[in-house]
Amino acid sequence: MTGRQLSMMGLGGAIGTGLFLGSGLAISAAGPAAVIAYVLCALIALVIGWALAEMTAVHPATGSFGTIGRHYLGPLAGFVIRWTYWTIQVIAIGGEVIAVGIYVRFWWPELPLWAPVVASSLLLLAANALTVGVFGRLEYWFSSIKITAIGVFVLLGCAYVFLGLPGHAAVGTSNLSGPGGLLPHGLSGLGTAFVFVIFSYIGTEIIAVTAAESENPVRDIPRAARRMVVRLALFYVLAMAVVVTVVPWSRTAAGGDVTASPFVQLFDVAGIPAAAGIMNFVVLTAALSSANANTYLATRMIHSLAVDRHAPRTFARVGRGGVPHRALAVSGLGLGAAAILSVHSEDTAYVLLFGISVFGALVVWILILATHLMFRRHRARHDLPSSPARLRGAPFTTVAAALALAAILVSTAFIEGLEDSWKAGLPFFALLIVVYRFGARRYETAEPLPDSTLPPESSDARPPGTR
C-alpha cells in the first residue's frame, strides 16, 4: 500500500460512528467542555501514533506492536496483546455491522435488522479476500466520503457562527455559556467524557499493522502516522467545537438518532435538501469503513499469532494475493456473532459489545506504551541506531500518556453501563495467562524481528536479556 492509502486508512479506521453519533454521549456528560476532552485525548492519541511510528519504522514486522511487544516485553506480553487486540477487533466488527443495519433501516424501517447485517458482513469478507491493494483503494474512498462530510460540516458551522447563513443570523458563541455554563456537570462530568472520547481515537494504530504490507515502511509509516494523527485531531476537535457552538449542548446530548444529529440540523439550516438522508449515507459509510479496517486488523493479528504458533498454524497460510484467507475466515466469527445478536438482542446488541471493547483497547494501548519504554531503553543500552521517527519528550510523554490511560480505565468501573466491562475484562486476561502458561508456551516459535537500521546479517533479532 502507498503512503497516501496508509494515511487515509488510519483516518478511516478511527473515524466511525463515535464522531457522528457517539459524540452525543461525551457532550451529555461534559457539556461544551467535551471539546477539552477531545483536545486532551488527541494528545494521548498523538503519543500513541508517534510511539508506534518510531517502533515500526525500525521493526516493520507482521503483527506490528504485538510482535514488537513480544520482543521487548516477553512472549507472554506478545501473546496477551495480540489475542486481546484480535478479540476487541472482532467485537468492534460486530458492533459496526449492527450499526450498518440500523442505518439501512433509516430508509426501510420494516426491514429486519439481521438482513442488512448479513449483507454487509458478506461484503466485508469479499473486500478483504481480495489483494491488499484493492482493499487499500476501497478504504481510501470510504474514508474520503467521511472526511469530505466533516470538512463541509466544519466550514458551514464556522460560517453559521460568525457570518450567518441565508435566512439565519449568525448564532455567535452564546451556546458555550448557556444553561450550566462550560462545565454543567463539573469536573466529574468532564472525567466521565474521557471514556467516550478516547474510544473515538481507537483505530489510529492501524497504520502500524500495515507496516509489513506497505511499499516503503521506513519512509511511509512515520510520515503517515504523523499526518494521520494530526488530521484526526483537527477533524475531531473542530467538528466538536462547531457542534457545541451551533447546537445547545442539552439538545445534542439526546444523541443516538441520526435524524437528530447536530450534523443533520446544520445541513437543514444551510438549506441542503434531504439533509437527514445524506447524513445517514455518511454515517453508513463511516460504519462500513471502520468495519472494513477492523476486519483487516483482526486478520493480520491472528495471522501473526499463528506465525509464532500462538494460534493454529493453518491461520498462517497466505493465498496468492498475499491475503491470509483462513485467518480472515476465523476473524469473520465476529460478523456471525453480530448477526445472531441482531436477531436475539436487537435493542441491546451494540451496548453489550461496547464495554468489553473499550476495556481491552485501553489495556492494549497501555501495553504499547510500555513496549515503547523498553524499546527506547534497549536501543540506548546497546548503542543501536535511532529510529527515523522519534517521539518527542519521551520517556516523559510516554509515561504521562500511560498514566492518563490507566486513569480512564479505572474510571470505567464507576460509569453506568461500563462497570460490567471489568467483570468481563479481568477474567478474560486471567484466561489468556492460564492458556499461555499451560498450553501455548510449549509450542511457541518466534520469527526474527527485522531491524531496518541494521544490515540483515546483524539484525537485532534477540529479545532483551537473551543470549
C-alpha positions as CSV (number, residue, x, y, z in Angstrom):
1,M,0.0,0.0,0.0
2,T,1.1,3.6,-0.7
3,G,1.7,6.3,1.9
4,R,-1.4,8.1,0.7
5,Q,-3.5,4.9,1.3
6,L,-1.9,4.4,4.7
7,S,-2.8,7.9,5.9
8,M,-6.4,7.6,4.6
9,M,-6.7,4.2,6.1
10,G,-5.6,5.4,9.5
11,L,-8.3,8.2,9.4
12,G,-10.9,5.7,8.1
13,G,-10.1,3.2,10.9
14,A,-10.6,5.8,13.6
15,I,-13.4,8.0,12.3
16,G,-16.5,5.8,12.8
17,T,-19.8,6.2,14.5
18,G,-18.1,7.6,17.5
19,L,-17.9,11.1,15.9
20,F,-21.2,11.2,14.2
21,L,-23.4,9.7,16.9
22,G,-21.3,8.6,19.9
23,S,-20.1,12.2,20.5
24,G,-23.6,12.8,22.0
25,L,-22.5,10.7,25.0
26,A,-19.5,12.8,25.6
27,I,-21.5,16.0,25.3
28,S,-24.1,14.7,27.6
29,A,-21.5,14.0,30.3
30,A,-19.4,17.2,29.9
31,G,-21.5,19.7,28.0
32,P,-19.5,22.2,25.9
33,A,-16.3,21.2,27.8
34,A,-16.4,17.9,25.8
35,V,-14.1,19.9,23.4
36,I,-11.5,19.9,26.1
37,A,-11.7,16.1,26.4
38,Y,-11.3,15.8,22.6
39,V,-8.1,18.0,22.8
40,L,-6.5,16.1,25.7
41,C,-7.4,12.7,24.2
42,A,-6.0,13.9,20.9
43,L,-2.7,14.4,22.7
44,I,-2.8,10.9,24.0
45,A,-3.5,9.5,20.5
46,L,-0.7,11.7,19.2
47,V,1.7,10.0,21.7
48,I,0.5,6.5,20.7
49,G,0.8,7.4,17.0
50,W,4.3,8.7,17.3
51,A,5.5,5.8,19.5
52,L,4.1,3.3,17.0
53,A,5.8,5.1,14.1
54,E,9.1,5.1,16.0
55,M,9.0,1.4,16.6
56,T,7.5,0.2,13.4
57,A,9.9,2.2,11.3
58,V,12.7,0.1,12.9
59,H,10.7,-3.1,13.1
60,P,8.3,-3.4,10.1
61,A,7.0,-6.8,11.2
62,T,3.8,-8.7,10.6
63,G,1.7,-8.3,13.7
64,S,3.2,-4.9,14.4
65,F,3.0,-3.8,18.0
66,G,2.1,-7.4,19.1
67,T,5.2,-8.8,17.6
68,I,7.3,-5.9,18.9
69,G,5.8,-6.3,22.3
70,R,6.8,-10.0,22.3
71,H,10.4,-8.9,21.6
72,Y,10.7,-6.2,24.2
73,L,8.2,-7.3,27.0
74,G,8.4,-11.0,26.6
75,P,6.4,-13.8,24.9
76,L,3.6,-13.6,27.4
77,A,3.0,-9.9,26.7
78,G,3.1,-10.6,22.9
79,F,0.6,-13.4,23.4
80,V,-1.8,-11.2,25.5
81,I,-1.5,-8.1,23.3
82,R,-2.3,-9.9,20.1
83,W,-5.1,-12.1,21.4
84,T,-6.7,-9.2,23.2
85,Y,-6.4,-7.0,20.1
86,W,-7.9,-9.7,17.9
87,T,-10.8,-10.1,20.3
88,I,-11.6,-6.4,20.6
89,Q,-11.4,-6.0,16.8
90,V,-13.8,-8.9,16.3
91,I,-16.2,-7.3,18.8
92,A,-15.8,-4.0,17.0
93,I,-16.6,-5.5,13.7
94,G,-19.8,-6.9,15.1
95,G,-20.7,-3.5,16.6
96,E,-20.1,-1.7,13.4
97,V,-22.2,-4.1,11.2
98,I,-25.0,-3.8,13.7
99,A,-24.7,0.0,13.3
100,V,-24.8,-0.5,9.5
101,G,-28.1,-2.5,9.8
102,I,-29.6,0.3,11.9
103,Y,-28.6,3.0,9.3
104,V,-30.0,0.9,6.4
105,R,-33.3,0.7,8.3
106,F,-33.5,4.5,8.3
107,W,-34.7,4.1,4.7
108,W,-36.5,0.8,5.1
109,P,-37.8,0.6,8.7
110,E,-39.7,-2.6,8.1
111,L,-36.5,-4.5,7.2
112,P,-35.4,-7.0,9.8
113,L,-32.1,-5.9,11.3
114,W,-30.4,-9.2,10.5
115,A,-30.8,-8.8,6.8
116,P,-28.5,-5.7,6.3
117,V,-26.2,-7.1,9.0
118,V,-25.7,-10.4,7.0
119,A,-25.4,-8.5,3.6
120,S,-22.8,-6.1,4.9
121,S,-20.8,-8.9,6.5
122,L,-20.6,-10.8,3.2
123,L,-19.5,-7.5,1.5
124,L,-16.7,-7.0,4.1
125,L,-15.4,-10.6,3.8
126,A,-15.4,-10.3,0.0
127,A,-13.5,-7.0,0.1
128,N,-10.9,-8.4,2.5
129,A,-10.4,-11.6,0.5
130,L,-9.1,-9.5,-2.4
131,T,-5.5,-8.3,-2.7
132,V,-4.3,-5.8,-0.2
133,G,-4.0,-3.1,-2.9
134,V,-7.7,-3.5,-3.7
135,F,-8.5,-3.3,0.0
136,G,-6.4,-0.1,0.3
137,R,-8.2,1.6,-2.6
138,L,-11.6,0.7,-1.2
139,E,-10.8,2.0,2.2
140,Y,-9.3,5.2,0.6
141,W,-12.7,6.1,-1.0
142,F,-14.7,5.1,2.1
143,S,-12.5,7.4,4.2
144,S,-12.7,10.2,1.6
145,I,-16.5,10.4,1.9
146,K,-16.3,10.8,5.7
147,I,-13.6,13.4,5.6
148,T,-15.4,15.4,2.9
149,A,-18.6,15.4,5.0
150,I,-16.7,16.6,8.1
151,G,-14.9,19.3,6.2
152,V,-18.2,20.6,4.7
153,F,-19.7,20.5,8.2
154,V,-16.9,22.5,9.8
155,L,-16.9,25.1,7.0
156,L,-20.7,25.5,7.2
157,G,-20.5,25.6,11.0
158,C,-17.9,28.4,11.1
159,A,-19.9,30.4,8.6
160,Y,-23.1,30.0,10.7
161,V,-21.3,31.0,13.9
162,F,-19.6,34.1,12.6
163,L,-21.4,35.2,9.4
164,G,-24.8,33.5,9.4
165,L,-26.5,31.6,6.6
166,P,-29.2,32.6,4.2
167,G,-32.3,33.2,6.3
168,H,-30.4,32.7,9.6
169,A,-28.4,35.2,11.6
170,A,-25.0,34.4,13.0
171,V,-25.5,32.2,16.1
172,G,-22.4,33.5,17.9
173,T,-20.9,31.8,20.9
174,S,-23.8,32.1,23.3
175,N,-24.4,28.3,23.4
176,L,-21.0,27.9,25.1
177,S,-22.1,29.9,28.1
178,G,-25.8,28.7,28.1
179,P,-27.5,26.8,30.9
180,G,-24.9,25.3,33.1
181,G,-22.0,27.1,31.5
182,L,-19.0,25.4,30.1
183,L,-18.9,22.7,32.7
184,P,-22.6,21.9,33.5
185,H,-21.7,18.7,35.4
186,G,-18.4,19.9,36.9
187,L,-15.1,18.2,36.6
188,S,-16.6,14.8,37.3
189,G,-18.7,15.1,34.1
190,L,-15.5,16.0,32.2
191,G,-13.8,12.9,33.6
192,T,-16.7,10.7,32.5
193,A,-16.5,12.1,29.0
194,F,-12.9,10.9,28.6
195,V,-14.0,7.3,28.3
196,F,-16.3,8.0,25.4
197,V,-13.9,10.4,23.7
198,I,-10.8,8.1,23.9
199,F,-12.9,5.4,22.2
200,S,-13.3,7.7,19.2
201,Y,-9.5,7.7,18.7
202,I,-9.1,4.0,18.9
203,G,-8.1,2.7,15.5
204,T,-5.2,5.0,14.9
205,E,-2.9,2.0,15.4
206,I,-4.0,0.5,12.1
207,I,-1.0,2.2,10.3
208,A,1.4,0.2,12.4
209,V,-0.3,-3.0,11.5
210,T,0.1,-2.3,7.8
211,A,3.9,-1.9,8.1
212,A,4.7,-5.3,6.5
213,E,2.5,-4.6,3.5
214,S,3.5,-1.0,2.7
215,E,5.7,-0.1,-0.2
216,N,8.4,1.6,1.9
217,P,7.7,1.2,5.7
218,V,10.7,3.1,6.8
219,R,9.6,6.2,4.8
220,D,5.8,5.8,4.7
221,I,4.9,4.6,8.3
222,P,6.3,7.6,10.2
223,R,5.0,10.1,7.7
224,A,1.6,8.5,7.5
225,A,1.3,8.2,11.3
226,R,2.2,11.9,11.9
227,R,-0.2,13.2,9.2
228,M,-3.0,10.9,10.2
229,V,-3.0,11.7,14.0
230,V,-2.7,15.4,13.4
231,R,-5.5,15.4,10.8
232,L,-7.7,13.2,13.0
233,A,-7.2,15.5,16.0
234,L,-8.1,18.6,13.9
235,F,-11.2,16.9,12.4
236,Y,-12.5,15.8,15.9
237,V,-11.7,19.0,17.7
238,L,-13.0,21.4,15.1
239,A,-16.1,19.3,14.5
240,M,-16.9,19.1,18.2
241,A,-16.2,22.8,18.6
242,V,-18.8,23.5,15.9
243,V,-21.3,21.1,17.4
244,V,-21.3,22.7,20.9
245,T,-21.3,26.2,19.5
246,V,-24.1,25.8,16.9
247,V,-26.4,23.5,18.9
248,P,-27.2,23.9,22.6
249,W,-25.4,21.1,24.5
250,S,-28.6,19.9,26.2
251,R,-30.2,19.2,22.8
252,T,-27.1,17.5,21.4
253,A,-26.9,15.3,24.5
254,A,-30.1,13.5,23.4
255,G,-27.9,11.9,20.7
256,G,-28.4,8.4,19.3
257,D,-30.9,9.3,16.5
258,V,-29.5,10.1,13.1
259,T,-32.3,12.4,12.3
260,A,-31.5,14.4,15.5
261,S,-27.7,14.6,14.8
262,P,-26.2,18.1,15.0
263,F,-24.7,17.3,11.6
264,V,-28.2,17.0,10.2
265,Q,-29.5,20.1,12.0
266,L,-26.8,22.2,10.5
267,F,-27.3,20.9,7.0
268,D,-31.0,21.6,7.3
269,V,-30.3,25.2,8.4
270,A,-27.9,25.6,5.4
271,G,-30.8,24.6,3.1
272,I,-29.3,21.4,1.9
273,P,-32.2,19.2,0.7
274,A,-32.6,15.7,2.2
275,A,-30.0,16.5,4.9
276,A,-31.1,13.6,7.1
277,G,-30.8,11.1,4.2
278,I,-27.4,12.5,3.2
279,M,-26.0,12.3,6.7
280,N,-27.4,8.8,7.1
281,F,-25.4,7.8,4.0
282,V,-22.3,9.3,5.5
283,V,-22.6,7.5,8.8
284,L,-23.4,4.3,6.9
285,T,-20.2,4.7,5.0
286,A,-18.3,5.5,8.3
287,A,-19.5,2.3,9.8
288,L,-18.6,0.2,6.7
289,S,-15.2,1.8,6.6
290,S,-14.5,1.1,10.3
291,A,-15.7,-2.5,10.0
292,N,-13.6,-2.9,6.8
293,A,-10.5,-1.7,8.6
294,N,-11.2,-3.7,11.7
295,T,-11.6,-6.9,9.7
296,Y,-8.1,-6.2,8.2
297,L,-6.6,-5.6,11.6
298,A,-8.1,-8.8,13.1
299,T,-7.0,-10.9,10.2
300,R,-3.4,-9.7,10.4
301,M,-3.3,-10.1,14.2
302,I,-4.3,-13.8,14.2
303,H,-2.0,-14.4,11.3
304,S,0.8,-13.1,13.4
305,L,-0.2,-15.3,16.3
306,A,-0.2,-18.3,14.0
307,V,3.3,-17.5,12.7
308,D,4.5,-17.6,16.3
309,R,2.5,-20.8,16.9
310,H,0.3,-19.0,19.4
311,A,-2.7,-19.9,17.2
312,P,-3.3,-22.9,14.9
313,R,-0.6,-22.9,12.1
314,T,-3.3,-23.1,9.5
315,F,-4.1,-19.4,10.0
316,A,-0.5,-18.5,9.0
317,R,-1.1,-19.7,5.4
318,V,-1.2,-16.9,2.8
319,G,-3.1,-17.1,-0.5
320,R,-1.9,-15.9,-4.0
321,G,-2.8,-12.3,-3.4
322,G,-0.9,-12.1,-0.1
323,V,-4.1,-12.4,1.9
324,P,-4.3,-14.9,4.8
325,H,-7.7,-16.3,3.8
326,R,-8.0,-18.7,6.7
327,A,-7.2,-16.0,9.2
328,L,-9.9,-13.9,7.5
329,A,-12.4,-16.7,7.9
330,V,-11.9,-17.1,11.6
331,S,-11.9,-13.3,12.1
332,G,-15.3,-13.3,10.4
333,L,-16.7,-15.0,13.5
334,G,-17.4,-11.5,14.9
335,L,-19.7,-10.9,11.9
336,G,-21.6,-14.1,12.6
337,A,-21.9,-13.2,16.3
338,A,-23.3,-9.8,15.3
339,A,-25.9,-11.4,13.0
340,I,-27.0,-13.7,15.9
341,L,-27.2,-10.7,18.3
342,S,-29.2,-8.7,15.8
343,V,-31.9,-11.4,15.9
344,H,-31.9,-12.2,19.6
345,S,-30.9,-9.0,21.3
346,E,-31.8,-6.3,18.8
347,D,-32.2,-3.4,21.3
348,T,-29.1,-4.0,23.4
349,A,-26.6,-5.6,21.0
350,Y,-24.4,-2.6,20.4
351,V,-24.2,-1.8,24.2
352,L,-23.3,-5.3,25.1
353,L,-20.2,-5.2,22.8
354,F,-19.1,-1.6,23.7
355,G,-17.9,-2.1,27.3
356,I,-15.7,-5.1,26.6
357,S,-14.1,-3.5,23.6
358,V,-13.2,-0.3,25.5
359,F,-11.6,-2.2,28.3
360,G,-9.4,-4.3,26.1
361,A,-8.4,-1.4,23.8
362,L,-7.2,0.7,26.8
363,V,-5.1,-2.2,28.1
364,V,-3.6,-2.7,24.6
365,W,-2.7,1.0,24.4
366,I,-1.1,0.9,27.8
367,L,1.0,-2.2,26.8
368,I,2.0,-0.4,23.6
369,L,3.4,2.5,25.7
370,A,5.2,0.0,28.0
371,T,6.7,-1.6,24.9
372,H,7.9,1.8,23.7
373,L,9.7,2.5,27.1
374,M,11.5,-0.9,26.8
375,F,12.3,-0.2,23.1
376,R,14.0,3.1,24.0
377,R,15.9,1.7,26.9
378,H,17.1,-1.4,25.0
379,R,18.4,0.7,22.0
380,A,20.1,3.2,24.2
381,R,21.7,0.4,26.4
382,H,23.1,-1.4,23.3
383,D,24.0,1.8,21.4
384,L,21.8,0.9,18.5
385,P,20.9,3.4,15.7
386,S,17.9,5.7,16.4
387,S,14.6,5.4,14.6
388,P,14.0,7.7,11.7
389,A,10.9,8.9,13.7
390,R,11.3,9.7,17.4
391,L,8.6,10.6,19.9
392,R,9.4,14.0,21.4
393,G,9.7,14.3,25.1
394,A,9.9,10.5,25.7
395,P,10.1,8.8,28.1
396,F,8.1,11.5,30.0
397,T,5.4,11.8,27.3
398,T,5.1,8.0,27.2
399,V,4.7,7.7,30.9
400,A,2.2,10.6,31.1
401,A,0.0,9.1,28.3
402,A,0.2,5.7,30.0
403,L,-0.9,7.1,33.4
404,A,-3.8,9.0,31.7
405,L,-5.0,5.8,30.0
406,A,-4.8,3.9,33.3
407,A,-6.9,6.6,35.0
408,I,-9.5,6.4,32.2
409,L,-9.5,2.6,32.5
410,V,-10.2,2.8,36.3
411,S,-12.9,5.3,35.7
412,T,-14.9,2.8,33.6
413,A,-15.7,0.9,36.8
414,F,-17.7,3.9,38.0
415,I,-19.6,4.8,34.9
416,E,-23.1,3.4,34.4
417,G,-23.2,1.0,31.6
418,L,-19.5,0.3,31.5
419,E,-18.9,-1.1,35.0
420,D,-19.6,-4.6,33.7
421,S,-16.6,-4.3,31.4
422,W,-14.3,-5.1,34.3
423,K,-16.3,-8.3,35.1
424,A,-15.6,-9.5,31.6
425,G,-12.2,-8.0,31.1
426,L,-10.4,-9.3,34.2
427,P,-11.5,-13.0,33.7
428,F,-10.5,-12.7,30.0
429,F,-7.0,-11.6,30.8
430,A,-6.7,-14.3,33.5
431,L,-7.8,-16.9,31.0
432,L,-5.2,-15.7,28.5
433,I,-2.4,-16.0,31.1
434,V,-3.5,-19.5,32.1
435,V,-3.8,-20.6,28.4
436,Y,-0.3,-19.3,27.8
437,R,1.3,-20.8,30.9
438,F,-0.1,-24.2,30.5
439,G,-0.5,-24.5,26.7
440,A,0.7,-22.0,24.2
441,R,4.1,-21.6,25.7
442,R,5.1,-25.1,24.8
443,Y,4.6,-24.6,21.1
444,E,5.8,-21.0,20.5
445,T,8.3,-20.1,17.9
446,A,9.5,-16.6,17.2
447,E,10.4,-15.3,13.7
448,P,13.4,-13.0,13.8
449,L,12.3,-9.4,14.3
450,P,13.5,-7.3,11.3
451,D,15.6,-4.1,12.1
452,S,15.6,-1.6,9.3
453,T,18.5,0.3,10.9
454,L,20.9,-2.7,10.7
455,P,22.3,-4.9,7.9
456,P,20.3,-8.1,7.5
457,E,23.1,-10.3,8.8
458,S,23.4,-8.3,12.0
459,S,19.7,-7.7,12.6
460,D,18.9,-7.3,16.3
461,A,16.5,-10.2,16.4
462,R,17.1,-11.3,20.0
463,P,14.8,-10.3,22.8
464,P,16.4,-8.2,25.6
465,G,18.2,-10.3,28.2
466,T,18.7,-13.4,25.9
467,R,22.0,-14.8,24.6
